[in-house]
Amino acid sequence: MPSQVVEILSAQELRRTLTRMTTQVIEKARDLSKLGLVGIHTKGFPLAQLMARQIESLEQVEVPVGALDITFYRDDLDRIGLRTPAKTDIPFDVSGKTIVLVDDVIYKGRTVRAALNAVIEYGRPEAIWLAVLVDRGHRELPIHPDFTGKQLPTAKEEQVRVYLQNIDGRDAVELIKS
């Protein structure tokens, strides 16, 4: 039986969702000069860049953005298989800053756990917040996002795919039902 694809967020809905999340980050942050965004490879990094541009547009404050690859911090490489790591590039000191980890989808929480370990190796942030575009549930670890674009209860065999214009040629979020 072929997979069924259901659009969860259109390009316009994705943009609105990201704007809402960015506004929530601005409202929660006490001092935007102490804010840093760190996107988890692959889709979290371009989302973090979009959020930084929105913060600059709304508040006229330039927020630094970093990219984080968590391959070597994962505890499930034996199950997901080896992959070629991307480059981690955090071009600012995380110490004393409020770091917003940005990812596209949270599922079991293992990626975020690995990202927390990786960020701590770069310094001691004042706080670490988590922003995810889609929360699909099924957590195995006690990790909960501070900012969520869309809560989407899913079955374990379903997949959520995020498409971004600068990577995939279009913006959308889709649910793939097997």
N, C-alpha and C positions, 0 to 999 in steps of 0.2 A: 504494500500500500504506500503510495507516494506521500511525502510530507506535506502538511498544510501550513501555509504562511499567512499569518495575521499581522497586519500593521497595527502597532501599539501607539507609536507617535509618528506623525507626519513631520516633514521638515519644519513647518511653522510651529507645530506643537513642541517639537524638540527645542527650538529656539526660545519659545516662551518658558518652557520648563527650566532651561539653563539660566535664563534671566531671573526667574523666581529664586532659584538656588543661590545665584550670585548676590541678589538683594538680601537674602537671609544671612549670608556670610558677612556682608557689609554691616547689617544691623547688629549681629552678634559680636563683631570685632570691636574692641575698644579703641584700638590705635592701628589704622591701616598701614602705617609705616613699619609696624612690627609683624606684618602678615607676609607669609610666603606660601605659594602654591606649589605642590609637588605632584605631578601626574604619574600614575603607574602605567608603564608600557603595557599595552600598545595604545589603547584608546583613551586612557586617562590623561596622557600628556596633551594631546590636542584639545581635550575638554578643559584642562587647566589653562591653556593658552587663551581659549575663548573667554573663560571667566576673567582672566587678567585684563583682557581688552575691554570687557564690559565694566569692570571696576574702574579702569582708567577713564572710560567714557562717562560713567556716572559720577565719579568722585574726583576726577583729575589727579589720581594718585597712581603711580606706576608700581605695581606689585611684582616682585621677582617670581619667576617660574622655573622649576627644575623638572627633570625627567628621571624616573627611578625604574631600574630593572631589578626585579626581585628573584630572578632565576636561582641564584645560589643560596637564597634564604628560604626556599620552599622546603617543606617536609614531605612532599608527595611526588618528587621527581621520578621515583620508581613507578608510580601509577600513570603520570601524565607524559613521561618520556623526556629525554633530553632535548633541549632546544638551543638554538644559537642565541646567546644573550644579546640584548640591545645595550646601548651605551647609557650608563647612568651619568647624568650631568646636572649637578645642583650647584649653580654658579653663585651661591650666596651662603653665608654662615647661618645655619639653622639655630644656633645657640641663642636662647632668649626670645626667639620668634614664636609666633603662633603659626604652625604649619597646617595647611589644609591639604590632606591627602585626597587626590581626586582619582576616581575610577569609574568605568562605565557601568559595570554590573557587579553587585555583590551577591554571592550565593552561599557557599559554606563558611566563608570568612578566612580561609587559609591564605589567600593572596594578601589580604589586609594585615594578617598577623606577620607575614613575611616582610611586608612593607614597613611595619612599625619597627621591626628589628633592624632593617636596613637604614632607616632614617636616623635611629639612635646612634649608629656608627659615624654619622656626620656631625654629631654634636648633641647638645641637650636643649631641645626646644622647651619653651615655657608651656606650651600646650600643643596637642595634635588633635585636629578635628578630621572627620571623614565626610566627604561629599561623594555621593554616588548617583548616577543618573537613574539606574533601575535597581531596586531591591526585590529579588525574587524569592527570598525566604530560604528555608532549609539549612539554617545555620548549624554548624558543628562546633563553633567556638563562640564565646560570649562577646561578640563584636556587634555593635549597632551604629549605623551611620548617624551623624549629627545633622546632615542635610541630605534629603532624598528627593529625587525628581519624581519618581513614580514607583509606588509599591505594586508589584505584580506577582500575586501568588501563582506559582507554576507547579506542574508535575515534574518529578525528578527527570523524566525522560525528555522533557521539552528543553528547548534552547532559546536564549534571548540573544539576538544579534543587533549590535549598534553599528550604524553606518554613518560615517562623517564625510562631508564634502571633500575636504582636502586629502583624504586617504582613499575613499571608496567612490567618489564622484557624485554622492548624494547624501542627504541627511535623512535618517529614519531610524526607528527602532521596530524590530519585528520579532514576533514569537513564532518559533518553528515547532509545530506539533508533529510528532512521529506517528 
